[in-house]
Amino acid sequence: MSHTNTLPKKAFSMGLAALVFCVCGLVSQSEAQIITLTDKNSVAQINTASSDGMFNWSVDGQDQLSLQWFWYRVGGSGAESSINTISAPVIVTPSLNTVFLTYTNAQYSVGVDYLLNGSAPGSGKSDIGESITINNTSGGTLNFHFFQYSDFDLAGAPNTVVLSTNQFGLVNQIDQQSTALNVQETVVTPGANHGEGALFPITLSKLNDALPTTLSDNFGAGPGDVTWALEWDLNIPNGQSVLISKDKRLELI
C-alpha cells in the first residue's frame, strides 16, 4: 500500500542503481549499504546504514514489506534511536541467503543475523529466521530497551493484525493477514514485554519523537494499513548478553 507520508521508510525509493549485491566475506560500510539476500522464489533487502532497515521481502516477484527494523533506548528517559546510529555496521555474508550485521560502541553491541529460506517458485511461501544478540561491555548493568517495528503491506490491500501472548504474559506471536496472504512471526525466546498493533504511522512516530516510548499493549489493529511492534525491557549484567530468536513466515492463505 503506497503512502505520501514523509516518514523515512515510506518515502524510500528503490532504483536498480541503488542495489548492491554483496559477495561472501567481510564487507566494510563504505562498500555495502544495501544487502540483497536471495533464495529460490525469494529476495530480501536490507539498508544496513539507515532506519529504512529491511525494506523489501519479495516472494514470487511481489514485494510484501515496507519496513522492518530495530530501535533501542538506554535507560528510562530520552528518545529511541535506530540501531544503525550505534556505529557503522560490520557486515559478513557467508552465503547468498545469509548476512550477519554488528553495530558496536564502547558500552554495548547489537548483532542481527538473517537467514532467508525461499520455497518453490509459485508456492507463495517464504521464511526469514532472525537472531539478535545484545552484548553489554559497559562495566555495569545495562538497562536496555529494544524495539522491533514492522510494516507489511500484504497484497497492497487492507490488513488486520493480532498479537498473542504466552503463559507468562509475554508477546510471542504475531499474525497479520490480507484476503490472500498471511505473515506470522514467532518469538522463540524470550517473549517481548510489550507489543502494539496500530495503523500507520502511529507507532513509527513514537519511535522517532524525542520522548521515551512504552508500547501500548494494544494487541490488534485493522482492517487498514496496519503496523506492529515489540518491546523488550532488559537489564543485562556487565560482560553478558541476551539472545532474541525469531522466525517470520509468509504464505498464501
Buried (B, 14 or more C-beta within 10 A) or exposed (E): BEBEBEBBBBEBEBEEEEEBEBEEEEBEBEEBBBBBBBBBBBBBBBBBBBBBBBBBBBBBEEBBBBBBBBBBBBEEEEBBBBBBBBBBBBBBBEEBBBBBBBBBEEBBBBBBBBBBBBBEEEBBBBBBBBBBBBBBBBEEEBBBBBBBBBBBBBBEEBBBBBBBBEEEEBBBBBBBBBEEBBBBBBBBEBBBBBBBBBBBBBBBEBBBEEEBBBBBBBBBBBBBBBBBBBBBBBEBEEEEBBEBBBBBBBBEE
